Amino acid sequence: MDFSAATLQFAGSLIAILALAGLAYWLKLGPPPQLADEEDARTAADEAVSGFAPVAIGLDRDGRGAILRDAGGRVMLLRPHGGHFAGRILTPQARASSDGEALVIDTAEKRFGAARLVLDDPRAWVRAVEAIQE
């Protein structure tokens, strides 16, 4: 069976495209993760810090992150990191502010950085972050 150069080139290109798509799937690359609801936020928080049980959740309107508080007053920030969510328990060095619509949190960690969450009541979360004690 004879194949033309164009047919071989097409087949090779198709194989390469499928291999790259498979690699992207295997590496879990794709659109940024989203939190659809509070249950997703609870699951992501438990994955970040095992046993973290939030009693209050502020979910970003677009699902791009969340802020959570547990019964002990600890506050966790969830933000996208690659194909999943990373979480940090905020320390007293963390700072929060609100422009009326969004909560801006500076975690005081260079490697984790700051986040902006559009929430229903950002000022309540500013107070929660300000109340963090060691």
C-alpha positions as CSV (number, residue, x, y, z in Angstrom):
1,M,0.0,0.0,0.0
2,D,1.5,3.4,-1.1
3,F,0.9,6.5,1.0
4,S,1.6,9.9,-0.3
5,A,3.8,12.3,1.6
6,A,0.8,14.5,2.4
7,T,-1.0,11.5,3.9
8,L,2.0,10.6,6.0
9,Q,2.4,14.2,7.2
10,F,-1.3,14.4,8.0
11,A,-1.1,11.1,10.0
12,G,2.0,12.2,11.9
13,S,0.4,15.5,12.7
14,L,-2.8,13.8,14.0
15,I,-0.8,11.5,16.2
16,A,1.2,14.4,17.6
17,I,-1.9,16.4,18.4
18,L,-3.5,13.4,20.1
19,A,-0.4,12.8,22.1
20,L,-0.3,16.4,23.3
21,A,-4.0,16.3,24.2
22,G,-3.4,13.1,26.2
23,L,-0.5,14.7,28.0
24,A,-2.6,17.8,28.8
25,Y,-5.3,15.5,30.2
26,W,-2.8,13.5,32.2
27,L,-1.3,16.6,33.7
28,K,-4.8,17.9,34.5
29,L,-4.3,21.1,32.4
30,G,-7.2,23.0,31.2
31,P,-9.6,25.7,32.4
32,P,-9.1,27.1,35.9
33,P,-10.9,25.3,38.7
34,Q,-14.2,26.6,40.0
35,L,-16.1,26.2,43.2
36,A,-19.7,25.6,42.2
37,D,-21.1,25.7,45.7
38,E,-20.4,25.6,49.4
39,E,-19.9,21.8,49.4
40,D,-17.1,22.2,46.8
41,A,-15.5,24.8,49.1
42,R,-15.8,22.4,52.1
43,T,-14.2,19.7,50.1
44,A,-11.3,21.9,48.9
45,A,-10.7,23.2,52.4
46,D,-10.5,19.7,53.8
47,E,-8.1,18.7,51.0
48,A,-5.9,21.8,51.9
49,V,-6.0,21.3,55.7
50,S,-7.3,17.9,56.8
51,G,-10.1,18.3,59.3
52,F,-10.9,22.0,58.7
53,A,-14.6,22.2,59.3
54,P,-16.0,25.6,58.3
55,V,-19.0,27.1,60.0
56,A,-19.1,30.2,57.7
57,I,-18.2,30.3,54.0
58,G,-17.8,33.3,51.7
59,L,-17.9,32.0,48.1
60,D,-16.6,34.2,45.3
61,R,-19.5,34.9,42.9
62,D,-17.6,33.4,40.0
63,G,-16.3,30.4,42.0
64,R,-12.7,31.6,41.8
65,G,-12.1,31.2,45.5
66,A,-13.5,31.3,48.9
67,I,-12.9,32.4,52.5
68,L,-13.9,30.1,55.3
69,R,-14.0,30.4,59.1
70,D,-14.2,27.4,61.5
71,A,-15.6,27.3,65.0
72,G,-12.2,28.1,66.5
73,G,-12.0,31.4,64.6
74,R,-9.4,30.2,62.1
75,V,-9.8,31.7,58.7
76,M,-8.8,29.9,55.5
77,L,-8.4,31.4,52.1
78,L,-8.9,29.2,49.1
79,R,-7.5,30.3,45.7
80,P,-6.9,28.6,42.4
81,H,-3.5,27.0,41.9
82,G,-3.1,25.2,38.6
83,G,-5.9,22.7,38.2
84,H,-7.0,22.7,41.9
85,F,-7.4,25.0,44.9
86,A,-4.7,25.8,47.4
87,G,-5.7,26.9,50.9
88,R,-3.9,28.7,53.7
89,I,-4.9,29.4,57.3
90,L,-4.5,33.1,57.7
91,T,-2.1,34.4,60.3
92,P,-2.4,37.7,62.3
93,Q,-0.1,39.2,59.7
94,A,-2.8,38.9,57.0
95,R,-4.6,42.0,56.0
96,A,-8.0,42.5,54.4
97,S,-9.8,45.4,52.9
98,S,-13.0,45.9,51.0
99,D,-14.1,48.3,48.2
100,G,-17.7,47.6,49.0
101,E,-18.1,44.8,46.4
102,A,-14.9,42.7,46.8
103,L,-12.7,41.5,49.6
104,V,-9.0,41.9,49.0
105,I,-6.8,39.7,51.2
106,D,-3.0,40.0,51.5
107,T,-1.9,36.8,53.2
108,A,1.5,38.3,54.1
109,E,3.1,35.2,52.4
110,K,5.1,36.0,49.3
111,R,4.6,32.6,47.9
112,F,0.8,32.6,48.3
113,G,0.2,36.2,47.6
114,A,-3.0,38.2,47.6
115,A,-6.5,37.4,46.4
116,R,-9.6,39.3,45.4
117,L,-13.0,37.7,46.1
118,V,-16.3,39.2,45.1
119,L,-18.6,38.4,48.0
120,D,-22.1,39.2,49.3
121,D,-20.8,40.7,52.5
122,P,-17.0,41.5,52.2
123,R,-17.0,43.8,55.2
124,A,-18.0,41.0,57.6
125,W,-15.0,39.0,56.3
126,V,-12.7,42.0,56.8
127,R,-13.8,42.0,60.4
128,A,-13.1,38.2,60.6
129,V,-9.6,38.6,59.3
130,E,-8.9,41.5,61.6
131,A,-10.1,39.3,64.6
132,I,-7.4,36.6,63.9
133,Q,-5.2,36.1,66.9
134,E,-2.2,33.8,67.5
